[in-house]
Amino acid sequence: MSTGTVKSTKAVKARPAMALTEGVKAVLAAVREGETGRLPGLLAALGPAERRCCLLELKELRRTTRGDWSKEAGRRMCALLVAGAGCHLGAAGAATWIGARDFSGRSWARNPALADVVEAQPVEWQIEVAGRLAAKRGSGWSWDLYPLITRVVRRTGCAVPTSDDFAAEWLRSAAEAENGPHGTAVTLLKRLRADTFTPVLLPRVFELEDVAWPLNAVYTTRSGDSWPAAIAGLAESGDFDRGDLVDLCLGRLVRGGKTADQRAFLTVLTALAPTPQEYAARVRDLLALLDGLPAVAGHAQQVLAGLDEAGLVEPEVVVEASAVVLFRSEKKLVRAQLGWLEQAAKRSPGRSGPVVLAAAEAFGHPDSAIQERALNVVARRLKAAGEAVLPELLLAAEALNPAHHARAGQLFGAPVGGSEDDDTAWAEALPPAPVPAPLGEPLATPAEVAEELAVLLAAERPEVAVFERVLDGLVRHAHRDRAALVKALEPVLRANHWQDGNRWRDCGPADALYVAAVLAGQVESSRTGFLLRRSRNPLRGTQNTEYGNALAARISEAAERAKADGPPFLLATPTDATGAITATALVERLAGYEAAGASAGPVDLSAALLRVAPTADPVVLAASGRLTSAAGRWAAAWLRDGGLPAQASERVFFAPGAGSERKRPSWDRWWEDLRRIAVTQRGTAGPAGPARERLAADFRTLLEGTEPSVARARRSEEWLREPTEHWAAILPHHREELAARWLDRFADCADRERRGTARMLVVLAEAGGPAGLALHLALAYGLGARHPEDRAAAVDALLVLAARGDLDGALLGRELGELVALGTVKPTRLAQSLATAAETGAHATVWSVLSAALPALLTGEPQRGTADLLAIAADTGRRSAARGPIPEVTATAARPGTSRLLKEARTLRDLLASP
């Protein structure tokens, strides 16, 4: 057993001494040796009393084997699974044993011996066990249980289980070819027809989540050997009612779900190929689909347009559909809807009135080109619509971009727009500058510490404030009344056990549990000092990042000192949620240490100094000068010298082939195919001289990195791990350095598949310190990120920086222009981000960015999406009273042609040239 293994806090219940029979001894010997195949025969010879006796021994053996991942232990666990199933006389206990997490994940449940043992039991017992196993959810379900349950159900003829997990496993396994000579396996369609489970489970498939992969799989090129084709075949042959299948498929699409699932069920619907008459009977479902996934909405729109052309739906359907589609952001759908409206008016001129009013709904679309297209539709059908529609059209025209007001006024016979056409009528609207939330008062009682620790352990993404309050609370109350704290922690420690051993994750906030385990004596007190040495720290796993090592050092020192001398509180506990500490608070804490005769822990003090806010307040500096301890004098000098100096960022360009002098596998050289702009940190990595050397080792290591960010990607523990708020809280006043260190992760969001990292841009925007090249470059990558949620986070960060006065729009625009030229950022994605920012009212902010980006965007052959950026520039430039020509815009506008790019360039040129 490894050092630091948790000791059970429960007393082992005394068992009455029982003589083990030879049969029981034989079973136990087979289990210990891992001889699973012998168990069915040995168990068959045992009576009920012997099985109960054997079960007690098996439970103890399972407890001692749990957590051992050796090959011998694996064979023993498989044998334990089979033996325990056979020794349980009750079905409930047997199902609990078989479905336990200890036995899942290594295919032990697929061992034929388990099926043999189950079959030897009474039929009622088998049926109940199968039902209970099929009903297990979440972590209690294992796909290894499916063959056992299926075998029982088919043999006994009991009701087919319909739980989500069982139905999903049937979906995945039904397509597996039956054993037989090569080329003789039957198709999926034939297997479904022969399967007695199909009538029960096929309808359940339409209610499941995460089924895209099996539904999309094509097993062979033969007809009927994919799920969509097989379902269509069942409908065609009459095995299933065709109308029911169409209703199930439409109902699932209307209900919604994950994108991949929706696409898969759309494929099923396409394979079913409903007739126009079948679709016409389900018009309400089709209208509901117009508000769904773009691919689903596009299919519904196409079907409805066809039904309208065939005269199978009421004329009002096109108007009802337009009320949904014209407000969508997907321009392809909006253009198609406008086309449908015009075609409807052409076929029936009497419908022109409702058609032009429906098309006018698009006047409020955020895209200026869509507004122009809608205005063209209205213009062509206005004569047939008559003058009765003019009042409503004038009202709708108020939503048009001011660039279209003049034409709309000519069409509708009255001026459109008022003071809004005046550039000065628009004011910049930015959100309030965020103020860091205070951390709050320390946890007052041991019960509060235990409660917050439970919250911390249950959270998927624990907050900085919760972790810091828990860590301080554990140390603080261990000093006040350790016995009361340990008693309050008992329920939490019963539900959450600290386990030492191989760590395949970075040290994180949940490792605060280690401190509680040390205080409760669950880690051997005689080994605590040994465990907490740097080389054998149980929190320092092989996969720790530099940030994880710094956090591990804090937690380890807190546990060691709380166990030994019990400091009254921690120095490094922040005063707000960003991780920052006010200089006043740090000086007061050090004075409290001196008054209590406590010494500062080197790691705790190092963490506090890196978090303290710079100050020039003479009162605070004078108070720090009165500190007499070594820690106090160091802190006073640190404050006088201004703390950790900021590092300067320099641009570095990375092109394909960089660093190709060494031969390495292709999978290990992905960064060589990227074209990126990165930064390297130059200058002092920390305080010069003795002050820097006195920092704890893990913090010195953290501050040493000066290499370019992309080069750091070669370290798996760096690029595989996602930055967290707890990483940022280590250096809350150095967001520029953090942005430089994490730049490759932000770039991954734009040119690779990384998802979610851009949320840290908001954290950096709200942090302290200079906002220089690295942070603006990280923001540029975020604005061009692939996934919408990452772009939304980048827009939030943009607005926060602007509200705080920290945004350099020209710098951001220049970097965006170069990233677009490199192909790292796509103009279409950037346009979506900047349009979102402009919609919030940040017109001047967006213009400051675009005006600097346009020269690079218009140099050479403009990329797809550049016209959208020009339209946004024209709109935000008008609303922020921008003037003064941009040569590249003027040159583009002078080119011959009528493309949208040239139209938007001319609009912007005219705006900038206006008086």
N, C-alpha and C positions, 0 to 999 in steps of 0.2 A: 504493500500500500504506500502510495507516494506521500511525502510530507505534506502536511496541510489538509489531509483528507478530513472531511467533516465527520464528527462523531455524532451518533444519534443521541438526541436529548431525551428520548423516550426510554423508559426502563423496559427491558425485555421481560415479557410476562413468563412466569415460571410455568413449564408444562409438566404434567404428570408423567412420571417415568413409565415407559411402555416398552415391553420386550418386542424387538423387531423380529418378525418371522423371516424364514429363509426367502420367501417370495418377495417380501419388502426389501430385504438386503440385496437381492438380485436386481430389482428395479433400480435401486439407488446406485448400485455399482455400474449398471449400464448407463445411467444418466451421467455419472461422474466421468466415465470413459467416453461419453459422447456417442455411444452405440445406439443410435435412434432406431435402426431397423429391427432390433431385438425386442423393442418395447411392446408392440401389439400383442405378441405371444405371452410375454411376462405379465402384462397387465390383465390379460384374460384369465389368468390363474388366481388373481387376488379377489377376496371377498370384500364386502362393504367396509367392515372394520379395518381390514388391512389397508384399504385405499385411503381411509381417513388418516390412519397412522402415517402412511407414506406421504400424504399431502403436507403434513406438518414438517417433515424433513425436507420436502421439495421447496417449501416456502423459504426455509432458512438457507438452503443451497442457492436459491435464486437471489436472495439478498446479498450473499457474499460474492456472487458472480457478477452482479449488476455493475456496469461501468468498466468491465474488463474487455478489451477489444482484441485479445489475442485469438489466434485460430483455434486453439484448444477450448477457450471459453465460448467461442461461437458454436462449436459442436455441442458443448454442454448445454448452452441455451436452447438449441434446437431440441435436444432430448428433453429438457425441462418443459418446453412447450407441449410436447406430445404426452409426457408422463402426467403433467398436471391436468391436461384435458381429460385423460382417462381416469384420474383419481377423484375428480369432482362428481359427486353423486347428484348434485342439483344443477339444472341447466343454466340458471342465472350465474352461479359461480364459475361454471365452465366457460360461458361466453365472456365473462370478465377476464378470466385467465387468458383465453386464446386471443382476445382483442387488446391485451395490454400493450402499452407502448414499448415495453422492454423487448417484445418479440416481433416488432414490426420493422420493416425496412431491409431485411436480409433474406427474404424468401423462405424463411423457416416454415411458414404456414402452408407452403406448397409441397412440403415433404409428404410422400404417399403414406408414411406411417401415421400421420395425423388423421388423414381421411379414414384409414383402417380402424383407428381407435374410435373415431366418431361413429362409424357405421356399426360398431359392436354394441352401441348403446340402444336403448329403446327408441322406437320411432318418434314418440311424443317428445322425448328429450332432444333428439336430433332437430326436429322442427323448431322447437323453442330456441335452441342455440343458434340455428341459422337465422331465425327472425331477429334475434337480439344483435347478432353480428352485423346483419344488413342494415339495421337501424342506427348503428353507431355513426357519429358525425365528427367532422374535423379531424383532430389528431387521433381520435379513437378508431378511424377507418384506415385500413390498409388494403391496397389493391391485391395483395397476396391472399386475402381472405376470399376473394371472388370465386376461385375454383372450388374451394371447400363448400361454400354456400350453394353454388350452382349444382354441385354433385348431390347435395342433400335434397334440394328442391326437385330436381329431375327424377331422382330415385323414389322419393316419397309421394310426389304428386301434390305437394302442399301449395298454398297460394304463392305466386311469384312476388318477391319483395319489390316495392316500388320506391324505395328511398332514393334520394338524389345520387348518392355515391354508388349505389348498386346499379342504377340505370346508366350512369356515366361509364362505369366499367363495362357494362354490357355493350354500350356504344363502341368503346375502344376495342373490345375483344371479339365482337361479332364478325369483324372483317378478317380475322385471322384464318388463313387457308387451312382446311382440314388435312390431316396427314394422308398421304397416298403417293402413288407413283408420280414422277415428274410430269407436270402438265395435265394432271387429272383433277386438280383442285377445282371445286365448283365456284361459281361467282357468288358475290355477296347477295345478289338478288335471290338466287336459289336457296342459299342458306337461311335467309330471312323467311322465305316461304315455308321452310321446313321447321323453323324454330318455334316452339310453343311459347317462348317468351315474347315474341314479336307483337302479338295483339295487345299485350299489357304494357310493354316498355317503349314501343315506338312513340305513342302519344306523349310519354314523359320526356322524350328527347327534346321536344319543343319547349320545355320548361326549364332546361338545364343551363348552367353558365359554363363558360370556358370549354366549349365543345367545337371550336373552329377547326382545330387540327384534325380530329378524326373525320369531321364532315367534309373537309376539303381534300382529304387524302384520296389519291387515285391508285388502286392496288395493282391493277393490270390494265391493258388497253382494251380488254373485252367489254362488250356492252353489259351494263348492269353491275360493274365491279367498282363503283364508288357510291357513297351514300346518296347523293342527289339522284343519280341514275337509278339506284335501287328503289328509292322511295317513289320515284315516278313510275317505275315498273310495277310496284305493288298497286298503285292507283290504276294503271292501265289494265292490269289483269283482273281487277275487281277484288283482290284480296283485302284491300282497304277502300273505304268510301272516298272517292276523289274529292267530293265537296268538303268532307271532314278534314282531309289533309291540307287543302287550300286554306280553310278557316284556321287551322292550327298554325300554319306558316304565317299567314297575315297577322294573326293575333300575336305571335311572337315578335314580329317586326314592329307592330304598333307599340308593344310593351317596351321595346328598347333593350339596351344592354351594351356590352362591350362592342367596339367597332369590328373586331375580327369575327365575333359571333354573328353580328348583324349581316356582315358580308356573306358568311357561310349560309345563313338561312335565306338570303336573297338568291343565292345560287340554287338552293332547293326549290324556291318558288319559280325560278326560271326554268328549271328542269321539269316541273309540273306543267308548265306552259298553259295556264288557264285560258280558256277561250274568251273572246270579247263579251259574250253573254254572261259567263261566270264572273268576270271582272265587273260588269255592269250591275250585277246583283250585290256587289260589295263596294260600292262607290264610297260609302262613309269610311271604310277602312283605308281606301286609297287616299282620301283627303287627309286622314290622320297621319299617313306616312310622309306627307309633304313637310312635316315638321321634324323629320328624323335625320338619320345619317345622310350625307350628301348623295352617296350612291343609291341608297334606298329612295330618297326623295326624287332623284332623277328618274328612277324606274317608274315610280308612281306618276310623276308628271308626264312621262312619255305615254304611259298607258291611258291616262285620263285625256290627253290631247287626242289620241287615236279614237277613244270612245266618243269624244265630242265631234270629231270629224265624221264619224259614222252615224251620228244622231242617236246614240244609245243613252245619253245622259241629258239632264235638263240644261238649258242655256245658262242658268245661274251658276253652274259648277265652275266655269272658267273664272267668274268673278270671285267666287269663294276660294278657289285655289290661289288666285292672285293675291288675296289678302294675306296669305301665309308666305308664299314664295318671294314676293317682292320685298319683303323685309329681311330676307336671308342675306348673309354676307357673301355667299358663293356667287360670283358674277356669272358663271356659266348657267346656273339655274335661273338667275334673274333674266339674262338675255333670252333664254329659251321661253320663259314665261311671257315676255314681251312679244316674242315672235308668235306664240300661241294666240295671244290676244289679237294681234293684227290679222292673223289668218281667220280667226272667228268673225271679225268684222268684215273681212273680204267676202266670206261665204254668205254672211247674212248682214247686209248693210243696216238693217233695222236694229242690230245689236251694238251699233257704234257708240251710242250714248253710254251704256254701262261699260263698254270696253275702254273708252278714253278716261272715264273716271277711275276705273281700276288701274289703268296704266299710270295715272297721275300719282298713285301711291308710291311709285318709284322716285318721285321728285325728292323724297326725303332720304334716298339711299346715300350712304357716305361717299360713294364713288362718283366723281363728276362725269365720267364717261357714261355710266349707267343713266344718270340724270339726262344727259344729252340724248341718249337713245330713246328714253321714255318720251322726251319732248318731241322727238321726230315722229314717234308713233301717234302721239296726240295730234300733231300738226297735220299728218296725212289723213286722219279720220275725223278731224274737227268739223269739216263742212257737213259730213253725213250725220254727225252727232247733233248738230243744231245749236242755237244760241242758249238753250235752256241749261247747258252744262257749264257755261262760262263763269257764273259766280263760284261754283265749287272748284273749278280749275284755278281761278285766281287765288282762292284761299290756299289750295295745295301748292301753288307756285311759290308761296312765301318760303317754303322749305328748300327751294333750289339754291345752288351755289350762286353767289352774286354774279359770277361770270355769265350765267344764263338769264339773268333778270331782264336784260334789254330785249332779247329775242322773245321771251315769254310775254313781255308787255305788248310787243307788236302783235303776237298771235291772239292774245286775249282782249286786246283793245283797251287796256288800262295799265298804268304803271305798276310794276311789281317790286316789292322791297321798299324800305324807307331808310331810316337812319343806319340800318345795318350795312348798307352799301358804303357808308362812310368809314374809312379805315380807322378813324379815331374812336369809333363806337365800340371797338373791341378792346377788352382789357385782359391781361394775362391772368389766368386762374390756376393757381398752384395749391396743392394741399398744404395744410399747416406743417411747418417743420416739426418732425417728431421729437419728442423729449423722452430720453431713456426712463423706463419705469424703475422706481426705487425698489431695492430688494426687499424692503420691509424689515420689521423688527425680528430679532432672533427667535427661534422656536422656544416657547416659554416652558414647556413641560416635556418629560420623557414620552408621554402619550402622543404629543404632537410630533415628536421626532419619529416615533414608530409609524404614525399615520402617513407622514410625508414620505418616509422610506418606502412604504407600500405603494404609494402613488408613483414614486420614481421608478420602482421595479416594474410596474404595470404599464408604464408609458412606452409607446412605440418610439417617440422622439422626445426624451425628457428635456425640459427647459433648463436653462442655465440657473435660473433663480431657485428652482426646486433642488437641484443637485447641491448647489453651494450652501443652501440653508440646511440641508440634511447633513452634509459633511461637518459643518460648523456645529450643528446641534448634537451630533454624536460626540464630538470632542468636548463641547461645553458641558453637557450633562454627565459625561463620564467623570469630569472633574468635580462636579457638584455632588452627585449621588449615583455612583456606578451601579449599585445593586438595583436601584429603582429603574434605571435605564434598561438594564438587562432584562428585568421582569417585563417591562413594557414592550421590549423587542421580541419576546418569546413567540407570539402568534406569527409575526412576520418571518422569523427564522424557521418556524415549522413549515411554512408554505414555500420558502425560498432557501435552498441550501447552497452555501458557498462550496464550489468544487474546484480543487486544484488540478493540475495535470496539463496536458498539451492544450494550448490556447490558440485557436485559429481565428481569433478576432482581435481587433484593436481594443486596447483598454478604454473603457467608456464610463459614463456616469453611473451605470448600474453596478459597477464594481465598488461603489460605496458600501455594498453589502459586506465586503471583506472586513471593513472596520467593525461592523456589528458582529460578525463571526468571531473576530479576535476578542472583542470585549466579552462575548458570551462564553468564551472558552472552547468554541468549536474548532478552532485551530490550536494545536497543542501549545500551551504557553511557553514550554521549555524550548520550542522550536521557533518562536516568533522572531527573535533576533536573527537567527540563521536564515529564516525565510526572507527577511526583508533586506538582506545584503543585496547590493546592486546586481551581482552576478546570478543570484538565485531568487530574485523577486518574483513571487507567484503571479504578479500582475504584468510582468514583462514577458509576454509571449513572443514567439518568433515572428509573428505577423504585426507586431506593434509598429505604428508610425512614430515619427519623432514627437508628434503631439501626444500620442498615446503614452509614450514613455514619460513625458513630462507630467501627464495626469497620473500615471502609475506612481511616480515618485511622490506626488502630493498625497495620494491615498495611503500609500505604504507608510510614509512618515507619520501621517495622522493616526494610523492604527498603532504603530509602535509607541508613539508618545502618549496616546490616550491610555494604552495598557500600562506604561511605565510611570511617567511622572505627571501626566494629566495636566497639560496647559489649560488655562481658563477659557480660551477661545482661540480661533485661528486668525492670523494676521491677514491672510490672502482672501478672505471672504469679501466679494465685491460689494459696493454700495448701490449699484444699479444693475439692470439685467444685461448690459453689454459686457460685463466683467470688469468694469473700471472701478477704481477705488479713489475717493477724494483724498488729497494730501492731508486734510484736517483729520479724517477718520484714521488714517495710518499712524499719524503722530499720536493721536489719542490712544490707539491700541498699544503702541510701543510704551507709552507712559504707563498704561495699565499693567503691562508685563513687568515693568520695573517696580511698580508699587507692590505687585504680588510676588516679586522675587523669582519670576519665571524667565527661562531663557527661550529665545526664539529658535525654532527649528530652521536649519539652513535652507531646506526646500521651501518651506512655508514663507520665509522672508524673501527668498528669490522670486517666488511667484507674486508676492505682494508688490515688490519693487517694479516688476515688469508691468503691473497693472495700475500703478499709481499715476494719477493725472498730473502733468507738469503744472507748476504754480509759481507765481512771482509774488504771492501775497506775503508782505513782510511779517505779518503776525504769525502765519504758519511757519515760515522759515525761522523766526525767532524761537518759536516753541520747539521746533526740531533741534535747534542748537542747544537747548537745555537738557536734552536726553543724554544720559551718562553711560548706558550700556554699550557694548560693542555693536549690537544690532542698531541701536539708536543713533550712534555716531555714523555708521554706514548709511543709514537712511537719510540722515541730515545732509551728508555729502552728496548723496544721489539727488536729492531735491535741489540743492544749490547748483549742481552741475546741469540740471535740466533733464535728468533721467536718460532713458535710452534714446540715442539720436536717431533721426530718420535716415533711411538709405535712399540714394538717388537711383532712378530707373533709367536704363538705356535700352534703345530698341535693338533687336537682333532679328535678322531675317533667316528663316529656315526654309530651304528648298529641297526637292527630291534629291536623294543621294547623299545628303549630309551625313558624315560619319560612316561612309561605306568602306573605309579602309579595312575593317575587320569582317571576316566571314562569319555570319550568324544565320540561324534559320529565318525564313521569311516571316513566320508568325511573330518573331521577336523583333521585327524591324518595321512595324507598321508606320512609325512616325517618319520614316524616310520618304514616304509617298505624299506627305503633307506639305502644303505651302502656307506658312503661317508667319505672322509677325509676333514676336515674343519679346520679353524683356529680361535683362540681367540686372542684378542688384550690385551696385558699386558703392564703395565707401566703407565706413566703419560698420562692422556687423554688431557692434555693441559698445558699451562704454570702454574707453581705452584704459590700459594699465591695470592696477590692482583691483579696481572696482569691478571690472568685467570678470577677472579671474576668480573673484569671490562668489560669483553666482554658482548655484548647484550645477553639477555636471550635465544633467539632462537639459537644463535650460541653456547652458553654453553650447551644447550640441545643436539645439534647435536654432540658435542664432548664427550658426556658422555657414549655412548654405548661401553661396553667392553665384552658383552656376545658373545658366539660362533655364527657364522653366521647362522647355521641351526636353532638355537633357535629363531632367529629373524623372521623366516618364520611364526611363530605363529601370527605375527601382519599382518593383512590383508593389511593394507596400505603400508606395506613394500614389501611383496612378489608379490603383484598384480601389482605394479607399475614398469615400466621399467626405469632403470637408463638413464640419458640423459647427453649430454655434459655440460649442465648448472649445473647439480649436480657436475660433476667433476671440473667445474670452481670455485666452492666454496673453494675447497682445492687443488689447482693446484700443490702443492709441496708435496703432501701426497698420492701418488697413491697406496702405500702399504696398508694404512689404508682403502682407498676406495675399493680396491680389496677384503680386508677381509670383509667389510660390504656387498659387493654385491656377495660374493662367492656362496651363495645358488642359485642365479639367473644363474650364469655361470654353476653351476652343473646341473641345470634344463635342460640346452641345451644338456647335455650328457645322462642323465638318465630319463628325462621326455620329455614333448612336447614343452617346451619353444623354441621360435624362435626369432632370431634377436638381443638378448642381447649381443652376442659375438662381435658385432661391437664396443662395448665399450672397448674391449681389445686394439684396436688400439689407442683409446683416452688415455688409461692409459699408453700404451707403449711410447707415445709421451709426456706424462706429466713429471713433475719433482719429485725428491725425490728418496729414495732407492727403489730398486726392490728386494724384499725378498721372503719369503716363500709364502705369500698370492698371490702375483702377478704371481709367477711361477705356483702355484696350479690352479689359475684361467685360465692361459694359457693352462695347461694340460687338464682341462675340455673342453676348446674351441677346442683343437686339436682333441678331441674325440666326438665333437658335432654331433647330429643326422643329421642336415640339412647342405647341401653343402655350402650355403652362410655363415653359422656360422664358418665352418671349414676354408673357404677361409679367413675370417676376422682374425681368430686365426693365420693362416700362415703369414698374413701381420704383425700382432703384433710380431710374432717370429722374422721376418726379421728386423723389426724396432729395437727391443731390441738388436739383434746381431749387427746391424750397429752402435748402440750407445755404444756398449761395456757393456751393462747392463745385458746380458743373462748369466745365470749360467746353462750351458748345463747339467752338472752332476746333479744338483738339479732338473731340469725339468725332466730328464730321470728317476731319482729315483721315483719321484711322479707319473710319467706315469706308471712305472712298478707296483706300488702298486695299482693304480686305475684300471689297467687291471686285476690284481689279484682279486680285489674286485668285478669285473664285471661291474663297473661303466662306464668304457671306453672300447669299443670294438676294438680289434686289426685291424679289417678291415677298420674302419673309421680312426684310427690313421695312418694306412699305406697310405691311400689316402692323408692325410694332409702332412705327411713327404715326400711323393713322389713329391707332388707339390712344397714343399720348395726346394727339391733337384734339381728339374728341373730348378729352377731359378739360380742355380750355387752355392748355399750355402751348398756345400758338407761337409765341415769341421763342420759347425754348426749342420747339421743333424746327422753326425757321433758322435759328442759330446753328443747328446741327446740319440741316440740309444745305444751307448756303455755302458751308465749308466743304461739304461732300460732293456737290454737283460738278466742280471742275474735274475731279477724277472720274466721276460716273459718266461724264459726257466725252471723255477723251477716248479716242479709238471707236470701236463699234459698240454702241450701247447694248447692254444685256436685257433680256426679258424682264420686265418689271420696272424698268427705268421710267417709262411713261407714268406709272402709278406714282413714283417718287416725285416726278415733275408736277403732277396734279396736286399732290400734298403740299409741295413747295409753293405753288401758286396760291393755294387756299390760305396756308398759314402766313405767307408773305403779305397777302392782301389784308388779313386780319391784324397783322402786326406793323402795318404801314411801312413795309420794306421798300427801299428805293436804292437805285444805283445799279448799273449793269454788271452782269457776270459774263465775261467774254465767251466762255464755253457755251452758255445758254444762247447768247446772241448768234454765235456761229452755227449752232444746231438749228435755230429757228430760221436761219437764212437758207438752209438746204431746200431743194425742190422736193415736193411730194405732199401727200395728204394723210400720211399715217398719223396715228394717235400721238406718237412720240413728238412729231413735229408740231402738231396742233397744241399740245400742252406746252412745248418749248416757246411757241409764239405767244401763248397766253401769258406765260411768266415774263417773257421779254417785254411785252407791252406794259405789264404791271410795273416792272422795275424802271421802265423809262417814263412812266407817267409823272406829272409834276406833283 
